[in-house]
Amino acid sequence: MKITWLGTASILVEAGGTKLLFDPFVPLHGAKLWTGAWHEGQKPDSFHVRLRDFDEYTHILVTHGHFDHISSIPAIITRNPGSTVYCTKTPFETLRKAGVPEKNLSVIAAGEELHFLGEELTQFSGEINVRTWQGRHADLETRNPKLLLQKRNFCVADNLVYILKANRQHPEHGETLFYEMQAEGKRVQLMGSLNLADDVVYPRGADLLILPYSGYADNLPKADSVIRRLAPEKVLLDHFDDPFPPVTTMVDLRGIREKYGDQIAVIGAKESYFL
């Protein structure tokens, strides 16, 4: 299996001829993406995530309806009218109101199984088999207000107007999903937000957990509880970049990397991890 991080919570999973794209999002003006080397010897433009990076993917899966997970989808569908978006009822309504044709939308819920084979959704076993569980969104603790006063934020102040409006237009309504994929003898779990439902029994011991490392003033305690509860072999971090400043900042990964060592995997934007 090949897992590519496309910034924020955008993940591309590939096995054989099947490709699943999760939560595609084009970061706002002034965003910073983790490159592993802070652009050493590279031009920053070469690491931008653009709309064209999400072209030609038939299957788009959504973890929840917040703007940094679905607001780019209407433009993606316009460019790729043959694609299907799999999402719960709330993002279905959000996307429908944003102009996405209903023929491109498929409502799913926790407890479902989906079998993907190439560009088809099959009834039985596919190259990538997906199961959904009820998840839970992070509690979104308030960041230090001093972060909003940094000099660089004056260059991206126009983002605030968009973010405030987008937040109202993209509710979550308790519909965050937890995904598990099985392909090529491996199990990969994917979360859209750093939290788990208290009353759900999740499968343990996956080969890889894709963990969004953001949402709290200190992400380590919550991440620690999730990792202990799910007991994955490896953890791939995402959503720790700076996709919509001035509200976001690059998240410090030192704590979790020091605690878990080689169990934690970190790749740069547009880089891939192989199982």
HELIX and SHEET records of a PDB file:
HELIX    1   1 PRO A   44  PHE A   47  5                                   4    
HELIX    2   2 LEU A   51  PHE A   54  5                                   4    
HELIX    3   3 PHE A   67  ILE A   70  1                                   4    
HELIX    4   4 ILE A   73  ARG A   79  1                                   7    
HELIX    5   5 LYS A   89  LYS A   97  1                                   9    
HELIX    6   6 GLU A  102  ASN A  104  5                                   3    
HELIX    7   7 PRO A  145  LEU A  149  5                                   5    
HELIX    8   8 LYS A  151  VAL A  156  5                                   6    
HELIX    9   9 ASP A  158  GLN A  169  1                                  12    
HELIX   10  10 LEU A  220  LEU A  230  1                                  11    
HELIX   11  11 ARG A  254  TYR A  260  1                                   7    
HELIX   12  12 GLY A  261  GLN A  263  5                                   3    
SHEET    1   A 7 LEU A 105  VAL A 107  0                                        
SHEET    2   A 7 THR A  84  CYS A  87  1                                        
SHEET    3   A 7 HIS A  59  LEU A  61  1                                        
SHEET    4   A 7 THR A  18  PHE A  22  1                                        
SHEET    5   A 7 ILE A  11  ALA A  15 -1                                        
SHEET    6   A 7 LYS A   2  TRP A   5 -1                                        
SHEET    7   A 7 SER A 272  PHE A 274 -1                                        
SHEET    1   B 8 GLU A 120  THR A 122  0                                        
SHEET    2   B 8 GLU A 113  LEU A 117 -1                                        
SHEET    3   B 8 ILE A 128  GLN A 134 -1                                        
SHEET    4   B 8 LEU A 177  ALA A 183 -1                                        
SHEET    5   B 8 LYS A 186  MET A 191 -1                                        
SHEET    6   B 8 LEU A 208  PRO A 212  1                                        
SHEET    7   B 8 LYS A 234  ASP A 238  1                                        
SHEET    8   B 8 ILE A 264  ALA A 265  1                                        
END                                                                             
